[in-house]
Amino acid sequence: MANNPTSKFLKLRCNKCKNEQIVFGKTATTVKCLVCGEVLAEPSGGKTKVVARSLEVLE
């Protein structure tokens, strides 16, 4: 019996510059936009606290 991962990747869009970026669903550090440096996601113990606009969840 295979174990399925419990976390996923998220596609986020920066609120400031509209850049799309893929981040891990359980980040351990603050994730910033690679283009403008705006904060996209922050760690919150388990799941990621999304600050940017979430576009989709990638399996």
LUMLOBA-154540 format. One record per residue: residue number from 1; residue in three letters; chain; x, y, z of N, C-alpha, C in turn. Coordinates in Angstrom, 2 decimals, decimal comma, always signed. Example, Ala and Ser with C-alpha at 12.3 -4.5 7.8 and 13.67 -1.06 7.14 Angstrom:
BEGIN
[romar 1; "ALA"; "A"; [+13,19; -5,69; +7,80]; [+12,30; -4,50; +7,80]; [+13,20; -3,30; +7,80]]
[romar 2; "SER"; "A"; [+12,85; -2,25; +7,08]; [+13,67; -1,06; +7,14]; [+12,90; +0,03; +7,87]]
This chain:
BEGIN
[romar 1; "MET"; "A"; [+0,84; -1,18; +0,00]; [+0,00; +0,00; +0,00]; [+0,90; +1,25; +0,00]]
[romar 2; "ALA"; "A"; [+0,73; +2,09; -0,97]; [+1,56; +3,29; -1,11]; [+1,00; +4,43; -0,27]]
[romar 3; "ASN"; "A"; [+1,90; +5,20; +0,31]; [+1,49; +6,39; +1,06]; [+1,38; +7,57; +0,11]]
[romar 4; "ASN"; "A"; [+0,24; +8,22; +0,12]; [+0,06; +9,41; -0,71]; [+0,54; +10,64; +0,06]]
[romar 5; "PRO"; "A"; [+1,23; +11,56; -0,61]; [+1,68; +12,76; +0,09]; [+0,49; +13,59; +0,55]]
[romar 6; "THR"; "A"; [+0,65; +14,23; +1,70]; [-0,45; +15,04; +2,25]; [-0,33; +16,51; +1,87]]
[romar 7; "SER"; "A"; [+0,80; +16,89; +1,30]; [+0,98; +18,28; +0,92]; [+1,01; +18,42; -0,60]]
[romar 8; "LYS"; "A"; [+0,70; +19,61; -1,06]; [+0,63; +19,86; -2,50]; [+1,40; +21,13; -2,82]]
[romar 9; "PHE"; "A"; [+1,51; +21,43; -4,10]; [+2,11; +22,68; -4,54]; [+0,99; +23,64; -4,90]]
[romar 10; "LEU"; "A"; [+1,23; +24,93; -4,72]; [+0,23; +25,95; -5,00]; [+0,76; +26,91; -6,05]]
[romar 11; "LYS"; "A"; [-0,10; +27,28; -6,99]; [+0,27; +28,32; -7,96]; [-0,34; +29,62; -7,46]]
[romar 12; "LEU"; "A"; [+0,54; +30,59; -7,19]; [+0,11; +31,88; -6,65]; [+0,40; +33,00; -7,63]]
[romar 13; "ARG"; "A"; [-0,38; +34,07; -7,56]; [-0,14; +35,26; -8,37]; [+0,14; +36,43; -7,44]]
[romar 14; "CYS"; "A"; [+1,24; +37,10; -7,68]; [+1,64; +38,25; -6,88]; [+0,60; +39,36; -7,04]]
[romar 15; "ASN"; "A"; [+0,20; +39,95; -5,91]; [-0,78; +41,04; -5,93]; [-0,21; +42,32; -6,53]]
[romar 16; "LYS"; "A"; [+1,11; +42,47; -6,45]; [+1,76; +43,71; -6,88]; [+2,11; +43,69; -8,38]]
[romar 17; "CYS"; "A"; [+2,83; +42,65; -8,84]; [+3,32; +42,65; -10,23]; [+2,65; +41,59; -11,11]]
[romar 18; "LYS"; "A"; [+1,75; +40,77; -10,54]; [+0,99; +39,75; -11,28]; [+1,84; +38,57; -11,76]]
[romar 19; "ASN"; "A"; [+3,06; +38,44; -11,24]; [+3,91; +37,30; -11,57]; [+3,30; +36,04; -10,97]]
[romar 20; "GLU"; "A"; [+3,31; +34,93; -11,72]; [+2,81; +33,65; -11,22]; [+3,99; +32,82; -10,76]]
[romar 21; "GLN"; "A"; [+3,82; +32,19; -9,60]; [+4,91; +31,43; -9,00]; [+4,34; +30,20; -8,32]]
[romar 22; "ILE"; "A"; [+5,06; +29,08; -8,37]; [+4,64; +27,85; -7,72]; [+5,41; +27,70; -6,42]]
[romar 23; "VAL"; "A"; [+4,67; +27,45; -5,32]; [+5,28; +27,29; -4,01]; [+4,79; +26,00; -3,36]]
[romar 24; "PHE"; "A"; [+5,55; +25,48; -2,40]; [+5,19; +24,28; -1,67]; [+4,08; +24,61; -0,68]]
[romar 25; "GLY"; "A"; [+3,15; +23,70; -0,50]; [+1,99; +23,92; +0,36]; [+2,29; +23,99; +1,84]]
[romar 26; "LYS"; "A"; [+3,48; +23,55; +2,25]; [+3,87; +23,60; +3,67]; [+5,24; +24,24; +3,78]]
[romar 27; "THR"; "A"; [+5,31; +25,52; +3,52]; [+6,59; +26,22; +3,53]; [+7,12; +26,40; +4,95]]
[romar 28; "ALA"; "A"; [+8,43; +26,36; +5,09]; [+9,08; +26,57; +6,38]; [+9,63; +27,99; +6,51]]
[romar 29; "THR"; "A"; [+9,69; +28,70; +5,39]; [+10,19; +30,07; +5,39]; [+9,23; +30,96; +4,60]]
[romar 30; "THR"; "A"; [+9,38; +32,26; +4,76]; [+8,57; +33,22; +4,01]; [+8,96; +33,15; +2,54]]
[romar 31; "VAL"; "A"; [+7,95; +33,09; +1,66]; [+8,19; +33,03; +0,22]; [+7,90; +34,40; -0,38]]
[romar 32; "LYS"; "A"; [+8,88; +34,93; -1,11]; [+8,72; +36,24; -1,74]; [+8,69; +36,09; -3,25]]
[romar 33; "CYS"; "A"; [+8,04; +37,04; -3,92]; [+7,98; +37,07; -5,37]; [+9,40; +37,21; -5,93]]
[romar 34; "LEU"; "A"; [+9,71; +36,43; -6,94]; [+11,04; +36,47; -7,55]; [+11,25; +37,73; -8,39]]
[romar 35; "VAL"; "A"; [+10,17; +38,41; -8,76]; [+10,27; +39,60; -9,59]; [+10,37; +40,87; -8,75]]
[romar 36; "CYS"; "A"; [+9,41; +41,07; -7,84]; [+9,35; +42,34; -7,11]; [+9,65; +42,23; -5,61]]
[romar 37; "GLY"; "A"; [+9,71; +41,03; -5,06]; [+10,04; +40,85; -3,65]; [+8,86; +40,91; -2,69]]
[romar 38; "GLU"; "A"; [+7,65; +41,05; -3,20]; [+6,45; +41,07; -2,37]; [+6,27; +39,69; -1,70]]
[romar 39; "VAL"; "A"; [+5,80; +39,67; -0,45]; [+5,57; +38,41; +0,26]; [+4,36; +37,70; -0,35]]
[romar 40; "LEU"; "A"; [+4,54; +36,42; -0,73]; [+3,46; +35,63; -1,31]; [+2,85; +34,67; -0,30]]
[romar 41; "ALA"; "A"; [+3,70; +34,09; +0,56]; [+3,22; +33,10; +1,52]; [+4,13; +33,11; +2,75]]
[romar 42; "GLU"; "A"; [+3,52; +32,74; +3,89]; [+4,25; +32,71; +5,15]; [+3,98; +31,39; +5,85]]
[romar 43; "PRO"; "A"; [+4,97; +30,87; +6,59]; [+4,74; +29,63; +7,35]; [+3,79; +29,89; +8,51]]
[romar 44; "SER"; "A"; [+2,98; +28,90; +8,84]; [+2,06; +29,07; +9,98]; [+1,94; +27,75; +10,76]]
[romar 45; "GLY"; "A"; [+3,06; +27,15; +11,05]; [+3,04; +25,91; +11,81]; [+2,93; +24,68; +10,92]]
[romar 46; "GLY"; "A"; [+1,85; +24,54; +10,20]; [+1,66; +23,39; +9,31]; [+1,50; +23,85; +7,88]]
[romar 47; "LYS"; "A"; [+0,29; +24,19; +7,54]; [+0,03; +24,66; +6,18]; [+0,52; +26,09; +5,99]]
[romar 48; "THR"; "A"; [+0,70; +26,45; +4,73]; [+1,17; +27,79; +4,39]; [+0,04; +28,81; +4,48]]
[romar 49; "LYS"; "A"; [+0,32; +29,98; +5,04]; [-0,63; +31,09; +5,04]; [-0,39; +31,87; +3,75]]
[romar 50; "VAL"; "A"; [-1,35; +31,81; +2,84]; [-1,21; +32,45; +1,53]; [-1,59; +33,92; +1,64]]
[romar 51; "VAL"; "A"; [-0,69; +34,80; +1,20]; [-0,92; +36,24; +1,21]; [-1,34; +36,70; -0,18]]
[romar 52; "ALA"; "A"; [-0,79; +36,08; -1,22]; [-1,09; +36,42; -2,61]; [-2,39; +35,74; -3,05]]
[romar 53; "ARG"; "A"; [-2,73; +35,95; -4,30]; [-3,93; +35,33; -4,87]; [-3,59; +33,89; -5,27]]
[romar 54; "SER"; "A"; [-4,36; +32,95; -4,77]; [-4,15; +31,54; -5,10]; [-4,89; +31,21; -6,39]]
[romar 55; "LEU"; "A"; [-4,15; +30,68; -7,38]; [-4,75; +30,36; -8,67]; [-5,22; +28,92; -8,75]]
[romar 56; "GLU"; "A"; [-4,37; +27,97; -8,31]; [-4,77; +26,57; -8,34]; [-3,87; +25,73; -7,44]]
[romar 57; "VAL"; "A"; [-4,38; +24,54; -7,11]; [-3,62; +23,56; -6,34]; [-3,14; +22,51; -7,31]]
[romar 58; "LEU"; "A"; [-1,84; +22,25; -7,32]; [-1,25; +21,29; -8,24]; [-1,06; +19,97; -7,53]]
[romar 59; "GLU"; "A"; [-1,47; +18,89; -8,15]; [-1,35; +17,54; -7,58]; [+0,01; +16,96; -7,82]]
